[in-house]
Amino acid sequence: MTPVVVGAQRAGRRPAPGRAPSLRVERSLLRERCRLLAAVDEVGRGALAGPASVGVVLVDASVRTAPSGVRDSKLLTPAARQALVPRIRRWALASAVGHAGADEVDAVGILGALRLAARRALAQLPDVPDLVLLDGNHDWLTDPAREGLLALLDDTPTPPVRTLIKADLTCSSVAAASVLAKVERDAMMVALHESHPQFGWAENKGYASPDHLAVLAAEGPTEYHRRSWRLPPYGELDDGCPDELLDAEALLDVEDLDDAPDALDADPDAALPRLCTADGVVGENGTMTRGAR
Protein backbone atom coordinates (compact mmCIF):
# COMPACT_ATOMS: atom_id res chain seq x y z
CA MET A 1 0.00 0.00 0.00
CA THR A 2 1.49 3.32 -1.06
CA PRO A 3 1.10 6.12 1.49
CA VAL A 4 -0.28 9.42 0.26
CA VAL A 5 1.14 12.66 1.58
CA VAL A 6 -1.63 15.16 2.22
CA GLY A 7 -0.92 18.82 1.71
CA ALA A 8 2.14 20.61 0.42
CA GLN A 9 3.95 21.90 3.46
CA ARG A 10 7.66 22.40 2.92
CA ALA A 11 9.81 19.82 4.71
CA GLY A 12 11.68 21.21 7.68
CA ARG A 13 9.32 24.15 8.20
CA ARG A 14 7.08 24.28 11.22
CA PRO A 15 3.77 26.13 11.47
CA ALA A 16 3.73 29.02 13.92
CA PRO A 17 3.58 27.57 17.48
CA GLY A 18 0.71 29.89 18.39
CA ARG A 19 -1.51 28.64 15.58
CA ALA A 20 -4.05 26.15 16.88
CA PRO A 21 -4.63 22.93 14.94
CA SER A 22 -8.01 22.40 13.33
CA LEU A 23 -10.23 19.62 12.01
CA ARG A 24 -10.10 20.84 8.41
CA VAL A 25 -8.17 17.81 7.11
CA GLU A 26 -10.16 15.33 9.17
CA ARG A 27 -13.52 16.70 8.02
CA SER A 28 -12.40 16.65 4.41
CA LEU A 29 -11.37 13.00 4.70
CA LEU A 30 -14.58 12.09 6.51
CA ARG A 31 -16.65 13.72 3.77
CA GLU A 32 -14.82 12.13 0.89
CA ARG A 33 -13.04 8.98 1.96
CA CYS A 34 -14.27 7.34 5.14
CA ARG A 35 -16.86 6.97 7.87
CA LEU A 36 -14.45 6.38 10.77
CA LEU A 37 -11.05 8.07 10.92
CA ALA A 38 -8.26 7.07 13.32
CA ALA A 39 -5.68 9.76 14.03
CA VAL A 40 -2.32 8.31 15.08
CA ASP A 41 0.83 9.76 16.60
CA GLU A 42 3.79 8.24 18.40
CA VAL A 43 6.15 9.24 21.20
CA GLY A 44 9.31 7.74 22.65
CA ARG A 45 10.91 6.85 19.34
CA GLY A 46 14.20 8.56 20.16
CA ALA A 47 14.47 7.50 23.80
CA LEU A 48 17.29 5.28 25.03
CA ALA A 49 15.03 3.60 27.59
CA GLY A 50 11.38 2.80 27.98
CA PRO A 51 8.64 1.94 25.52
CA ALA A 52 7.77 3.28 22.11
CA SER A 53 4.17 4.44 22.46
CA VAL A 54 1.39 5.23 20.00
CA GLY A 55 -1.81 7.15 20.64
CA VAL A 56 -4.99 6.73 18.59
CA VAL A 57 -8.06 8.96 18.51
CA LEU A 58 -11.17 7.85 16.60
CA VAL A 59 -13.52 10.45 15.09
CA ASP A 60 -16.45 10.49 12.68
CA ALA A 61 -18.41 13.12 10.78
CA SER A 62 -20.20 14.23 13.95
CA VAL A 63 -16.96 15.31 15.60
CA ARG A 64 -17.12 18.67 17.31
CA THR A 65 -14.34 21.21 17.70
CA ALA A 66 -11.51 19.77 19.78
CA PRO A 67 -11.16 20.82 23.41
CA SER A 68 -9.57 24.22 23.86
CA GLY A 69 -5.84 23.98 24.35
CA VAL A 70 -5.23 20.83 22.30
CA ARG A 71 -1.82 21.14 20.67
CA ASP A 72 1.04 18.88 19.73
CA SER A 73 2.23 17.42 23.03
CA LYS A 74 5.71 18.95 22.60
CA LEU A 75 4.21 22.44 22.83
CA LEU A 76 2.41 21.83 26.13
CA THR A 77 3.57 21.74 29.72
CA PRO A 78 3.15 18.46 31.62
CA ALA A 79 0.32 19.97 33.67
CA ALA A 80 -1.50 21.16 30.55
CA ARG A 81 -1.16 17.74 28.91
CA GLN A 82 -2.48 15.97 31.99
CA ALA A 83 -5.48 18.30 32.24
CA LEU A 84 -6.39 17.65 28.61
CA VAL A 85 -6.53 13.84 28.88
CA PRO A 86 -10.06 13.47 30.34
CA ARG A 87 -11.39 16.17 28.00
CA ILE A 88 -9.89 14.45 24.96
CA ARG A 89 -11.30 11.09 25.99
CA ARG A 90 -14.79 12.60 26.39
CA TRP A 91 -14.49 14.43 23.07
CA ALA A 92 -13.28 11.54 20.90
CA LEU A 93 -15.53 8.76 19.70
CA ALA A 94 -12.91 6.40 21.19
CA SER A 95 -9.22 6.54 22.05
CA ALA A 96 -6.38 4.26 23.10
CA VAL A 97 -2.63 4.06 23.65
CA GLY A 98 -0.43 1.10 22.78
CA HIS A 99 3.15 0.38 23.81
CA ALA A 100 6.10 -1.74 22.68
CA GLY A 101 8.86 -2.38 25.20
CA ALA A 102 12.60 -1.88 24.84
CA ASP A 103 13.04 -5.62 24.31
CA GLU A 104 10.68 -5.42 21.34
CA VAL A 105 12.56 -2.45 19.93
CA ASP A 106 15.69 -4.59 20.12
CA ALA A 107 13.94 -7.57 18.53
CA VAL A 108 12.19 -5.93 15.56
CA GLY A 109 13.70 -2.44 15.28
CA ILE A 110 12.12 0.88 16.13
CA LEU A 111 9.69 0.98 13.20
CA GLY A 112 8.59 -2.59 13.85
CA ALA A 113 8.05 -1.70 17.51
CA LEU A 114 5.99 1.36 16.58
CA ARG A 115 3.90 -0.88 14.34
CA LEU A 116 3.32 -3.28 17.25
CA ALA A 117 2.34 -0.41 19.56
CA ALA A 118 -0.04 1.06 16.98
CA ARG A 119 -1.73 -2.27 16.30
CA ARG A 120 -2.19 -2.77 20.04
CA ALA A 121 -3.81 0.65 20.30
CA LEU A 122 -6.05 0.06 17.28
CA ALA A 123 -7.12 -3.31 18.73
CA GLN A 124 -8.53 -1.49 21.78
CA LEU A 125 -10.96 0.57 19.70
CA PRO A 126 -14.59 -0.59 19.61
CA ASP A 127 -14.75 -0.17 15.82
CA VAL A 128 -12.29 -0.68 12.97
CA PRO A 129 -11.46 2.64 11.27
CA ASP A 130 -11.82 3.00 7.52
CA LEU A 131 -8.72 5.18 7.31
CA VAL A 132 -5.71 6.09 9.45
CA LEU A 133 -4.29 9.62 9.47
CA LEU A 134 -0.62 9.25 10.39
CA ASP A 135 1.78 12.01 11.38
CA GLY A 136 4.95 12.13 9.27
CA ASN A 137 5.94 11.41 5.69
CA HIS A 138 6.32 7.63 5.87
CA ASP A 139 3.79 4.89 6.47
CA TRP A 140 5.48 2.85 9.20
CA LEU A 141 2.11 1.39 10.24
CA THR A 142 1.57 -0.81 7.19
CA ASP A 143 3.68 -3.96 7.38
CA PRO A 144 5.72 -4.06 4.14
CA ALA A 145 5.56 -7.86 4.27
CA ARG A 146 1.75 -7.69 4.23
CA GLU A 147 1.06 -5.30 1.37
CA GLY A 148 -1.16 -5.99 -1.61
CA LEU A 149 -2.69 -9.46 -1.81
CA LEU A 150 -0.62 -10.62 1.16
CA ALA A 151 -2.69 -8.29 3.34
CA LEU A 152 -5.63 -10.64 2.78
CA LEU A 153 -3.76 -13.28 4.78
CA ASP A 154 -3.56 -11.01 7.83
CA ASP A 155 -6.05 -11.77 10.61
CA THR A 156 -6.15 -8.06 11.51
CA PRO A 157 -5.31 -6.13 8.34
CA THR A 158 -4.15 -2.55 8.71
CA PRO A 159 -6.62 0.05 7.44
CA PRO A 160 -5.53 2.30 4.57
CA VAL A 161 -3.11 5.00 5.71
CA ARG A 162 -2.83 8.67 4.83
CA THR A 163 0.38 10.39 5.92
CA LEU A 164 0.64 14.11 6.60
CA ILE A 165 3.82 15.98 7.49
CA LYS A 166 3.37 18.05 10.67
CA ALA A 167 -0.06 16.53 11.28
CA ASP A 168 0.56 16.80 15.02
CA LEU A 169 0.71 20.58 14.56
CA THR A 170 -2.11 21.06 12.08
CA CYS A 171 -4.70 18.37 12.84
CA SER A 172 -6.56 18.48 16.15
CA SER A 173 -7.18 14.73 16.26
CA VAL A 174 -3.50 13.88 15.71
CA ALA A 175 -2.44 16.44 18.31
CA ALA A 176 -4.91 14.86 20.72
CA ALA A 177 -3.44 11.42 20.02
CA SER A 178 0.04 12.77 20.75
CA VAL A 179 -1.12 14.16 24.10
CA LEU A 180 -2.63 10.83 25.18
CA ALA A 181 0.49 8.90 24.20
CA LYS A 182 2.86 11.38 25.83
CA VAL A 183 1.00 11.48 29.14
CA GLU A 184 0.73 7.69 29.38
CA ARG A 185 4.36 7.07 28.44
CA ASP A 186 5.63 9.77 30.80
CA ALA A 187 3.70 8.18 33.65
CA MET A 188 5.30 4.82 32.85
CA MET A 189 8.77 6.37 32.98
CA VAL A 190 8.02 8.09 36.30
CA ALA A 191 6.91 4.71 37.70
CA LEU A 192 10.12 3.04 36.42
CA HIS A 193 12.13 5.80 38.07
CA GLU A 194 11.18 4.38 41.46
CA SER A 195 13.19 1.21 40.85
CA HIS A 196 16.04 2.93 38.96
CA PRO A 197 16.28 6.48 40.37
CA GLN A 198 19.93 6.91 39.37
CA PHE A 199 18.94 7.31 35.70
CA GLY A 200 16.65 10.26 36.36
CA TRP A 201 13.77 8.91 34.28
CA ALA A 202 11.23 10.99 36.17
CA GLU A 203 12.84 14.02 34.53
CA ASN A 204 14.45 12.83 31.27
CA LYS A 205 11.78 10.21 30.43
CA GLY A 206 14.45 7.87 29.08
CA TYR A 207 16.08 10.33 26.70
CA ALA A 208 19.82 10.98 26.53
CA SER A 209 20.34 13.69 29.10
CA PRO A 210 23.96 14.10 30.27
CA ASP A 211 23.13 12.54 33.66
CA HIS A 212 21.43 9.58 32.02
CA LEU A 213 24.42 8.96 29.76
CA ALA A 214 26.85 9.30 32.65
CA VAL A 215 25.06 6.63 34.70
CA LEU A 216 24.84 4.37 31.66
CA ALA A 217 28.58 4.67 31.20
CA ALA A 218 29.21 3.90 34.86
CA GLU A 219 26.66 1.14 35.50
CA GLY A 220 25.56 -0.19 32.13
CA PRO A 221 22.00 -0.63 30.86
CA THR A 222 18.95 -2.08 32.56
CA GLU A 223 16.32 -4.33 31.06
CA TYR A 224 14.42 -1.17 30.12
CA HIS A 225 17.20 0.15 27.87
CA ARG A 226 17.37 -0.43 24.13
CA ARG A 227 20.55 -2.47 24.12
CA SER A 228 20.69 -2.74 20.34
CA TRP A 229 21.47 0.98 20.20
CA ARG A 230 25.10 0.48 21.30
CA LEU A 231 24.64 2.34 24.54
CA PRO A 232 27.57 3.43 26.70
CA PRO A 233 29.86 1.81 27.73
CA TYR A 234 29.53 -0.61 24.82
CA GLY A 235 30.52 1.92 22.16
CA GLU A 236 31.74 5.46 21.91
CA LEU A 237 30.07 6.00 18.53
CA ASP A 238 33.42 6.79 16.91
CA ASP A 239 32.15 5.26 13.68
CA GLY A 240 28.92 7.23 13.56
CA CYS A 241 25.41 6.96 14.95
CA PRO A 242 23.84 3.83 16.43
CA ASP A 243 22.26 1.62 13.80
CA GLU A 244 18.74 2.55 14.86
CA LEU A 245 19.56 6.25 14.52
CA LEU A 246 20.44 5.74 10.87
CA ASP A 247 16.94 4.64 9.96
CA ALA A 248 15.99 6.69 6.92
CA GLU A 249 12.56 7.70 8.17
CA ALA A 250 13.98 8.47 11.58
CA LEU A 251 16.35 11.02 10.11
CA LEU A 252 13.60 12.66 8.11
CA ASP A 253 11.23 13.32 10.99
CA VAL A 254 13.30 15.53 13.28
CA GLU A 255 10.09 17.04 14.63
CA ASP A 256 9.35 13.70 16.20
CA LEU A 257 11.67 14.30 19.14
CA ASP A 258 9.38 14.50 22.15
CA ASP A 259 11.10 17.41 23.84
CA ALA A 260 13.40 18.71 21.11
CA PRO A 261 14.09 22.43 20.88
CA ASP A 262 12.35 24.18 17.99
CA ALA A 263 15.77 25.03 16.51
CA LEU A 264 16.16 21.44 15.36
CA ASP A 265 12.93 21.65 13.40
CA ALA A 266 13.98 24.65 11.35
CA ASP A 267 16.53 22.72 9.31
CA PRO A 268 16.59 18.94 9.84
CA ASP A 269 19.54 18.42 7.51
CA ALA A 270 21.64 20.97 9.36
CA ALA A 271 20.78 19.39 12.70
CA LEU A 272 21.91 15.88 11.84
CA PRO A 273 25.70 16.41 11.68
CA ARG A 274 25.91 17.81 15.17
CA LEU A 275 23.71 15.02 16.53
CA CYS A 276 25.60 12.19 14.82
CA THR A 277 29.12 12.82 16.04
CA ALA A 278 31.86 10.89 17.78
CA ASP A 279 30.72 12.55 20.99
CA GLY A 280 27.59 10.45 20.98
CA VAL A 281 23.94 11.24 20.37
CA VAL A 282 23.65 14.36 22.53
CA GLY A 283 22.88 17.57 20.67
CA GLU A 284 24.73 20.84 21.06
CA ASN A 285 22.39 21.86 23.86
CA GLY A 286 23.58 18.80 25.79
CA THR A 287 20.08 17.58 26.59
CA MET A 288 18.68 15.52 23.76
CA THR A 289 19.34 12.52 21.55
CA ARG A 290 18.31 11.91 17.99
CA GLY A 291 16.59 8.60 17.50
CA ALA A 292 13.61 9.78 15.78
CA ARG A 293 10.34 10.50 18.27
Stockholm file with secondary structure:
# STOCKHOLM 1.0

chainA/1-293         MTPVVVGAQRAGRRPAPGRAPSLRVERSLLRERCRLLAAVDEVGRGALAGPASVGVVLVDASVRTAPSGVRDSKLLTPAARQALVPRIRRWALASAVGHAGADEVDAVGILGALRLAARRALAQLPDVPDLVLLDGNHDWLTDPAREGLLALLDDTPTPPVRTLIKADLTCSSVAAASVLAKVERDAMMVALHESHPQFGWAENKGYASPDHLAVLAAEGPTEYHRRSWRLPPYGELDDGCPDELLDAEALLDVEDLDDAPDALDADPDAALPRLCTADGVVGENGTMTRGAR
#=GR chainA/1-293 SS CCCEECSCCCTTCCCCTTSCCBSHHHHHHHHHTCSEEEEEEEECTTCSBSCEEEEEEEEETTCCCCCTTCCCGGGSCHHHHHHHHHHHHHHSSEEEEEEECHHHHHHHHHHHHHHHHHHHHHHTSSSCCSEEEEESSSCCSSCGGGCGGGGGGCSSCCCCEEEETTHHHHBHHHHHHHHHHHHHHHHHHHHHHTTCGGGCHHHHTTSCCHHHHHHHHHHCCCTTBCGGGCCTTSCCCTTSSCGGGGCHHHHHCGGGCTTCCTHHHHCHHHHHHHHSBTTBSCCTTSSCCCSCC
#=GC SS_cons         CCCEECSCCCTTCCCCTTSCCBSHHHHHHHHHTCSEEEEEEEECTTCSBSCEEEEEEEEETTCCCCCTTCCCGGGSCHHHHHHHHHHHHHHSSEEEEEEECHHHHHHHHHHHHHHHHHHHHHHTSSSCCSEEEEESSSCCSSCGGGCGGGGGGCSSCCCCEEEETTHHHHBHHHHHHHHHHHHHHHHHHHHHHTTCGGGCHHHHTTSCCHHHHHHHHHHCCCTTBCGGGCCTTSCCCTTSSCGGGGCHHHHHCGGGCTTCCTHHHHCHHHHHHHHSBTTBSCCTTSSCCCSCC
//
